[in-house]
Amino acid sequence: MSVAALVLYVLALIVLFGVRSWVQHRRTGSTGLRGISGTPAEAGWWGGVLFIAAILLGLAAPTAGRDRHRPR
């Protein structure tokens, strides 16, 4: 089950961020994603850091729970 969750999560990231960023870049010339920019005193910087942390934790969740509920 964790493999399916991981595959679905990666597919969702590709569709939601990859395809949508590409479409927006073609329409406007900018992806709209700024990443970590500015200084730690700015809200935009924290938004970028927390966004990356959320993606990494989302990837870690299915792998942390793998084989935990499988009978031995």
N, CA, C and O atoms as a GROMACS GRO file, in nm:
protein
  288
    1MET      N    1   0.082  -0.120   0.000
    1MET     CA    2   0.000   0.000   0.000
    1MET      C    3   0.086   0.126   0.000
    1MET      O    4   0.050   0.226  -0.061
    2SER      N    5   0.201   0.120   0.069
    2SER     CA    6   0.285   0.239   0.075
    2SER      C    7   0.347   0.270  -0.061
    2SER      O    8   0.372   0.386  -0.093
    3VAL      N    9   0.373   0.167  -0.142
    3VAL     CA   10   0.427   0.190  -0.276
    3VAL      C   11   0.324   0.262  -0.361
    3VAL      O   12   0.358   0.354  -0.436
    4ALA      N   13   0.199   0.221  -0.351
    4ALA     CA   14   0.092   0.288  -0.425
    4ALA      C   15   0.079   0.434  -0.382
    4ALA      O   16   0.061   0.522  -0.466
    5ALA      N   17   0.087   0.459  -0.253
    5ALA     CA   18   0.077   0.596  -0.202
    5ALA      C   19   0.193   0.681  -0.252
    5ALA      O   20   0.175   0.797  -0.288
    6LEU      N   21   0.312   0.623  -0.254
    6LEU     CA   22   0.429   0.695  -0.300
    6LEU      C   23   0.420   0.726  -0.449
    6LEU      O   24   0.453   0.836  -0.492
    7VAL      N   25   0.375   0.630  -0.527
    7VAL     CA   26   0.358   0.651  -0.672
    7VAL      C   27   0.253   0.758  -0.698
    7VAL      O   28   0.275   0.846  -0.782
    8LEU      N   29   0.141   0.752  -0.629
    8LEU     CA   30   0.036   0.853  -0.647
    8LEU      C   31   0.084   0.991  -0.605
    8LEU      O   32   0.050   1.091  -0.669
    9TYR      N   33   0.161   0.999  -0.499
    9TYR     CA   34   0.213   1.127  -0.453
    9TYR      C   35   0.307   1.188  -0.556
    9TYR      O   36   0.298   1.307  -0.586
   10VAL      N   37   0.396   1.107  -0.612
   10VAL     CA   38   0.490   1.157  -0.712
   10VAL      C   39   0.415   1.198  -0.838
   10VAL      O   40   0.447   1.302  -0.898
   11LEU      N   41   0.317   1.120  -0.880
   11LEU     CA   42   0.237   1.158  -0.997
   11LEU      C   43   0.162   1.289  -0.973
   11LEU      O   44   0.153   1.373  -1.063
   12ALA      N   45   0.109   1.305  -0.853
   12ALA     CA   46   0.039   1.430  -0.821
   12ALA      C   47   0.135   1.548  -0.825
   12ALA      O   48   0.100   1.655  -0.875
   13LEU      N   49   0.256   1.531  -0.772
   13LEU     CA   50   0.355   1.639  -0.778
   13LEU      C   51   0.388   1.675  -0.922
   13LEU      O   52   0.400   1.793  -0.957
   14ILE      N   53   0.404   1.574  -1.006
   14ILE     CA   54   0.436   1.599  -1.147
   14ILE      C   55   0.322   1.676  -1.214
   14ILE      O   56   0.347   1.773  -1.286
   15VAL      N   57   0.199   1.632  -1.192
   15VAL     CA   58   0.086   1.698  -1.256
   15VAL      C   59   0.061   1.836  -1.198
   15VAL      O   60   0.046   1.934  -1.272
   16LEU      N   61   0.057   1.844  -1.065
   16LEU     CA   62   0.020   1.971  -1.002
   16LEU      C   63   0.127   2.079  -1.016
   16LEU      O   64   0.095   2.196  -1.035
   17PHE      N   65   0.252   2.040  -1.005
   17PHE     CA   66   0.357   2.142  -1.010
   17PHE      C   67   0.430   2.143  -1.144
   17PHE      O   68   0.462   2.250  -1.195
   18GLY      N   69   0.456   2.028  -1.199
   18GLY     CA   70   0.529   2.022  -1.325
   18GLY      C   71   0.447   2.073  -1.443
   18GLY      O   72   0.487   2.167  -1.512
   19VAL      N   73   0.333   2.011  -1.465
   19VAL     CA   74   0.249   2.048  -1.580
   19VAL      C   75   0.193   2.189  -1.563
   19VAL      O   76   0.197   2.268  -1.657
   20ARG      N   77   0.142   2.219  -1.445
   20ARG     CA   78   0.083   2.352  -1.425
   20ARG      C   79   0.187   2.463  -1.435
   20ARG      O   80   0.158   2.571  -1.487
   21SER      N   81   0.308   2.438  -1.385
   21SER     CA   82   0.414   2.538  -1.398
   21SER      C   83   0.452   2.558  -1.543
   21SER      O   84   0.476   2.670  -1.587
   22TRP      N   85   0.458   2.449  -1.618
   22TRP     CA   86   0.490   2.458  -1.760
   22TRP      C   87   0.383   2.537  -1.836
   22TRP      O   88   0.417   2.622  -1.919
   23VAL      N   89   0.255   2.510  -1.808
   23VAL     CA   90   0.145   2.582  -1.874
   23VAL      C   91   0.152   2.731  -1.839
   23VAL      O   92   0.138   2.816  -1.927
   24GLN      N   93   0.173   2.762  -1.712
   24GLN     CA   94   0.180   2.902  -1.673
   24GLN      C   95   0.299   2.972  -1.735
   24GLN      O   96   0.290   3.087  -1.777
   25HIS      N   97   0.411   2.902  -1.743
   25HIS     CA   98   0.531   2.962  -1.804
   25HIS      C   99   0.508   2.992  -1.952
   25HIS      O  100   0.552   3.095  -2.002
   26ARG      N  101   0.438   2.903  -2.021
   26ARG     CA  102   0.408   2.928  -2.162
   26ARG      C  103   0.313   3.046  -2.178
   26ARG      O  104   0.324   3.121  -2.275
   27ARG      N  105   0.220   3.064  -2.085
   27ARG     CA  106   0.122   3.172  -2.096
   27ARG      C  107   0.177   3.306  -2.050
   27ARG      O  108   0.150   3.410  -2.111
   28THR      N  109   0.256   3.305  -1.941
   28THR     CA  110   0.296   3.432  -1.880
   28THR      C  111   0.446   3.459  -1.886
   28THR      O  112   0.488   3.574  -1.868
   29GLY      N  113   0.528   3.357  -1.909
   29GLY     CA  114   0.672   3.375  -1.907
   29GLY      C  115   0.732   3.354  -1.768
   29GLY      O  116   0.853   3.370  -1.751
   30SER      N  117   0.648   3.320  -1.670
   30SER     CA  118   0.696   3.295  -1.534
   30SER      C  119   0.623   3.174  -1.477
   30SER      O  120   0.504   3.156  -1.501
   31THR      N  121   0.695   3.090  -1.403
   31THR     CA  122   0.630   2.974  -1.343
   31THR      C  123   0.546   3.010  -1.222
   31THR      O  124   0.452   2.939  -1.187
   32GLY      N  125   0.578   3.121  -1.158
   32GLY     CA  126   0.505   3.161  -1.038
   32GLY      C  127   0.564   3.104  -0.911
   32GLY      O  128   0.528   3.145  -0.801
   33LEU      N  129   0.656   3.008  -0.925
   33LEU     CA  130   0.721   2.950  -0.807
   33LEU      C  131   0.849   3.027  -0.780
   33LEU      O  132   0.934   3.040  -0.867
   34ARG      N  133   0.862   3.079  -0.660
   34ARG     CA  134   0.979   3.159  -0.626
   34ARG      C  135   1.081   3.084  -0.542
   34ARG      O  136   1.197   3.125  -0.535
   35GLY      N  137   1.040   2.975  -0.480
   35GLY     CA  138   1.133   2.898  -0.398
   35GLY      C  139   1.173   2.974  -0.273
   35GLY      O  140   1.092   3.046  -0.215
   36ILE      N  141   1.297   2.958  -0.234
   36ILE     CA  142   1.348   3.027  -0.115
   36ILE      C  143   1.417   3.153  -0.164
   36ILE      O  144   1.528   3.148  -0.217
   37SER      N  145   1.350   3.265  -0.147
   37SER     CA  146   1.408   3.392  -0.188
   37SER      C  147   1.387   3.494  -0.077
   37SER      O  148   1.292   3.484   0.000
   38GLY      N  149   1.475   3.590  -0.069
   38GLY     CA  150   1.466   3.690   0.036
   38GLY      C  151   1.549   3.652   0.157
   38GLY      O  152   1.647   3.579   0.147
   39THR      N  153   1.506   3.703   0.271
   39THR     CA  154   1.577   3.676   0.397
   39THR      C  155   1.482   3.606   0.495
   39THR      O  156   1.361   3.608   0.476
   40PRO      N  157   1.538   3.544   0.600
   40PRO     CA  158   1.452   3.477   0.698
   40PRO      C  159   1.355   3.570   0.771
   40PRO      O  160   1.264   3.523   0.839
   41ALA      N  161   1.374   3.698   0.758
   41ALA     CA  162   1.282   3.792   0.822
   41ALA      C  163   1.154   3.812   0.739
   41ALA      O  164   1.061   3.877   0.786
   42GLU      N  165   1.151   3.759   0.619
   42GLU     CA  166   1.036   3.780   0.530
   42GLU      C  167   0.947   3.656   0.526
   42GLU      O  168   0.995   3.543   0.534
   43ALA      N  169   0.818   3.680   0.512
   43ALA     CA  170   0.722   3.570   0.507
   43ALA      C  171   0.742   3.483   0.384
   43ALA      O  172   0.720   3.362   0.390
   44GLY      N  173   0.784   3.541   0.271
   44GLY     CA  174   0.806   3.464   0.149
   44GLY      C  175   0.917   3.361   0.165
   44GLY      O  176   0.908   3.252   0.109
   45TRP      N  177   1.019   3.395   0.241
   45TRP     CA  178   1.128   3.302   0.266
   45TRP      C  179   1.076   3.182   0.345
   45TRP      O  180   1.106   3.067   0.311
   46TRP      N  181   1.000   3.209   0.450
   46TRP     CA  182   0.943   3.101   0.530
   46TRP      C  183   0.846   3.018   0.449
   46TRP      O  184   0.840   2.896   0.467
   47GLY      N  185   0.770   3.080   0.360
   47GLY     CA  186   0.681   3.005   0.274
   47GLY      C  187   0.757   2.907   0.187
   47GLY      O  188   0.714   2.792   0.169
   48GLY      N  189   0.870   2.950   0.131
   48GLY     CA  190   0.953   2.862   0.048
   48GLY      C  191   1.012   2.748   0.127
   48GLY      O  192   1.012   2.633   0.081
   49VAL      N  193   1.062   2.777   0.246
   49VAL     CA  194   1.122   2.673   0.331
   49VAL      C  195   1.016   2.571   0.372
   49VAL      O  196   1.040   2.450   0.364
   50LEU      N  197   0.901   2.618   0.416
   50LEU     CA  198   0.796   2.527   0.462
   50LEU      C  199   0.736   2.448   0.346
   50LEU      O  200   0.693   2.334   0.364
   51PHE      N  201   0.731   2.506   0.228
   51PHE     CA  202   0.682   2.436   0.110
   51PHE      C  203   0.773   2.317   0.078
   51PHE      O  204   0.724   2.207   0.053
   52ILE      N  205   0.903   2.339   0.078
   52ILE     CA  206   0.998   2.231   0.050
   52ILE      C  207   0.992   2.126   0.160
   52ILE      O  208   1.000   2.006   0.132
   53ALA      N  209   0.979   2.170   0.285
   53ALA     CA  210   0.968   2.074   0.396
   53ALA      C  211   0.842   1.988   0.382
   53ALA      O  212   0.845   1.868   0.410
   54ALA      N  213   0.732   2.048   0.338
   54ALA     CA  214   0.608   1.973   0.321
   54ALA      C  215   0.621   1.868   0.212
   54ALA      O  216   0.571   1.756   0.226
   55ILE      N  217   0.688   1.902   0.103
   55ILE     CA  218   0.708   1.806  -0.005
   55ILE      C  219   0.795   1.690   0.043
   55ILE      O  220   0.765   1.574   0.016
   56LEU      N  221   0.904   1.721   0.114
   56LEU     CA  222   0.992   1.616   0.163
   56LEU      C  223   0.924   1.527   0.267
   56LEU      O  224   0.942   1.405   0.265
   57LEU      N  225   0.848   1.587   0.356
   57LEU     CA  226   0.776   1.507   0.456
   57LEU      C  227   0.666   1.424   0.390
   57LEU      O  228   0.637   1.313   0.436
   58GLY      N  229   0.606   1.476   0.285
   58GLY     CA  230   0.507   1.398   0.210
   58GLY      C  231   0.568   1.277   0.145
   58GLY      O  232   0.504   1.172   0.135
   59LEU      N  233   0.692   1.289   0.099
   59LEU     CA  234   0.763   1.175   0.042
   59LEU      C  235   0.806   1.076   0.151
   59LEU      O  236   0.810   0.955   0.127
   60ALA      N  237   0.839   1.127   0.267
   60ALA     CA  238   0.888   1.041   0.376
   60ALA      C  239   0.775   0.962   0.442
   60ALA      O  240   0.800   0.853   0.494
   61ALA      N  241   0.656   1.013   0.442
   61ALA     CA  242   0.546   0.947   0.513
   61ALA      C  243   0.516   0.806   0.462
   61ALA      O  244   0.507   0.714   0.544
   62PRO      N  245   0.500   0.784   0.332
   62PRO     CA  246   0.473   0.646   0.287
   62PRO      C  247   0.590   0.551   0.313
   62PRO      O  248   0.568   0.433   0.338
   63THR      N  249   0.711   0.601   0.306
   63THR     CA  250   0.824   0.512   0.328
   63THR      C  251   0.841   0.480   0.476
   63THR      O  252   0.891   0.372   0.510
   64ALA      N  253   0.802   0.570   0.564
   64ALA     CA  254   0.814   0.544   0.709
   64ALA      C  255   0.713   0.441   0.755
   64ALA      O  256   0.739   0.367   0.850
   65GLY      N  257   0.598   0.434   0.689
   65GLY     CA  258   0.495   0.340   0.731
   65GLY      C  259   0.496   0.209   0.655
   65GLY      O  260   0.405   0.128   0.672
   66ARG      N  261   0.595   0.187   0.574
   66ARG     CA  262   0.596   0.066   0.490
   66ARG      C  263   0.622  -0.058   0.573
   66ARG      O  264   0.701  -0.058   0.667
   67ASP      N  265   0.554  -0.164   0.536
   67ASP     CA  266   0.567  -0.297   0.596
   67ASP      C  267   0.539  -0.299   0.746
   67ASP      O  268   0.572  -0.396   0.814
   68ARG      N  269   0.480  -0.198   0.796
   68ARG     CA  270   0.452  -0.193   0.939
   68ARG      C  271   0.332  -0.280   0.976
   68ARG      O  272   0.328  -0.342   1.083
   69HIS      N  273   0.235  -0.284   0.886
   69HIS     CA  274   0.112  -0.358   0.916
   69HIS      C  275   0.107  -0.493   0.847
   69HIS      O  276   0.005  -0.562   0.852
   70ARG      N  277   0.214  -0.532   0.783
   70ARG     CA  278   0.219  -0.661   0.714
   70ARG      C  279   0.246  -0.770   0.818
   70ARG      O  280   0.341  -0.760   0.895
   71PRO      N  281   0.162  -0.875   0.819
   71PRO     CA  282   0.188  -0.985   0.913
   71PRO      C  283   0.316  -1.058   0.880
   71PRO      O  284   0.352  -1.073   0.763
   72ARG      N  285   0.385  -1.102   0.983
   72ARG     CA  286   0.514  -1.172   0.963
   72ARG      C  287   0.499  -1.319   0.980
   72ARG      O  288   0.597  -1.393   0.967
   0.00000   0.00000   0.00000
